[in-house]
Amino acid sequence: MCILKSLTDQELISSYLGGSAKSIEVLIKRHRHRVFGYIYLIVKNRELAEDIFQDTFVKIINTLRSGSYKEEGKFLPWVVRIAHNLAIDHFRKENRMPKLRETEEFSIFDIIPDKQENAEEKTITRQIHQQVRSLIELLPREQREVLVMRHYGEMDFKEIASVTNVSINTALGRMRYALINLRKLIERRHMVVQ
């Protein structure tokens, strides 16, 4: 198992296709936090996020087994795109769109590594994050989506464009307007953000 953890995503896929069931397990565990966090950010429901996460990897396994996966060196963006599409399909069925909201179970800042802080710094950081999250909720959906993928999902604009099915220029434009609008909101509320 330790040897498998040192393999790249593509090597794990090849190993899985060669008969190693443990390889897919390592691959799922490697990307679980990020993919689940992304899904949860969209659907705001832990059980539904678990269902979509499982559906995502069932679809991935089926695609791998069918031989129709084409390696382009971007396994994670492909996984996120599948998860994104499954979440959107869910909302299409429900005929509603989600809003970005923090819950007690999940915060978008949970997926960002945090440096060691003292209690006072943690309190200040938590308050700033809460304020920024509340402002992010006010952004238009397309801008909010790109901002979250870029800053919290650490995706590049090519990956974001692929996941959202728009051009790179459109993704860049949405990010630009998201930042402009976020700055305006911060100025209006006289907030201080570190």
N, C-alpha and C positions, 0 to 999 in steps of 0.2 A: 504494500500500500504506500509506503514512504517513497518508493521509486516512482510510482505512478504520479504522486503529487509534484514531482519535479518535471514532469513532461509538459509540453505546450498543449494548448487546446487541440491543435491539429493532430499531434501525436496521440493524445487520448482518444480522439475520434477514430484514428486508424487502428488503435489498439482495441477499441470497442467493436469496430467492424471485423476485426480479426478474432473476436470471440471472448474478449475480456469484459465481463459484465461490471467488474469493479471500476473500469475506466470511466464508464458513464456516471457512476456514483461520484467519483472524484470530480468530474466535470460539473455535475449539478451542485455539489457542495461548494466548489470554487466560486460559482456565480450566484448562489442562492440569495445572499444578502442583498446584492445589488438589484437582481431581477425582481425579487419579492418586494423590496422597498419601492421600486418603480411602480409595480402593479398596485401596491397598497396606496401609493400616492394618488393614483388615478381613481381607484374604486372606493377608498375610505372604509373598507369593511374587511376585517381579518379573515373571516371564513371564505368570503368571495375571492379575496386575494389568493388564499391557499388553493382554491379550486382553479383559478385562472393560471396560477403558477404550475400546478400539476398538469393542466391541459396544455400548457406551453411545452413542457418537457415530453409529454406524450407525443405531441406533434413533432417535436425535434427528433425523438427516437424513431418515429415512423418515417420521417424524411430521410434520416440516416440509413435506416434499413432498406428503404426503397432505392437507395443509390442516387437520389435526385439532389442531394446537397452538393453544392459547388463551392469548394474552399476558395475564398477570396482573402484569407488572412484576417477576417473580421467576424469571428464566431459570436462574440458578445453582442455587437450591434444587430446581428441577424436574430439572436435570441430576443433582444429587447423589441425588435420590430414585430416578431410573432406575438410576444406578450402584449404589446401595444394594440395590435390588431384584434386580439382576443378580447381585450378590455373594451375597446370601442364597439366590437360586435355585441358584447353584453349590453352596453348602453343603447345601442340601436334597437335591440330587442326590447329593452325597458323604455325606450323612447324618452330618454332623459340624458342630460350631460352632468358630469360630476363637478363639484367645486373643490378647490384646494382648501382643506381644513386640517388643522392639527387635532389629534385626539390624545387621550391619555396613553393609548397603546403605542402610538407612532408619531414621530416628529421627523420632518425631512432632514433636520440637522443630525439625526441619529446615524445617518449614513456617511457623515463627514468625520474623519478622525479629529480628535480634539487634543490640543496640547494640555499638559498638566497645569491646572489653575488652582489658586486658593479659593476658599468659599466665597469671598466677596467678588472675585473676578468671575466665578461661575454664575453667581446671581446676576451680575451685570450682563454677561454674555447671554444668559438665558432670556433676560428681559429684551435685549436688542434683537435676538432671534425671533422672539414672539412678535415684536413690533414689525420686523421685516416680513415675517410670514403673513401677518394681517394685511400688510400693504401688497404683497404678492397676490393675495386673493382678489384684490381690486383690479388687477391687470386683465385685459382681454384673454380669453382661453388660449389662443395661438401664441401670444407673447409669453404667457405664464408657462406653457408647455415647453417652449424652447429654453427659457431661463432655467427651469428645473432640470431639464436634460443636460444643459451645458454646465451649470454650476454644481448641481447635486448629484447628477449621474456621470459627470466628468466625461461626457461624450464630445467628440469633435463635431464641427459643423457638417462634415460629409456624412457622419453617422446620423446626426439629427435629421438632415435632409432625407436620408434613406428611410428612417423610422416614420417620419411624418409625411412622407411621400410628396415633398416639395423640392424645389431647386435649392442649391446651396445659397444663392443670392436671396431667396425668400427667407430661408432660415436665418441668415445674417441680418436681414432687414427686421425680422421679428425680434431678434435679440436686441438690436440697436434701439428699436422703439420701446421694448420692455425696459431697458436701462434708462432711457430718457424719461419714460412715464414714472418709473420707480423714483428717480431723482426728484421729479416734480412733486410726487406725493410726500417724499421725505421733507422737502423744503416747505411745503404747505403746512406740515405738522410740526415743523421746527425740531425735527428729530436729530440726534447725534448718533451716527453709526460709525463704528470703528472700522 
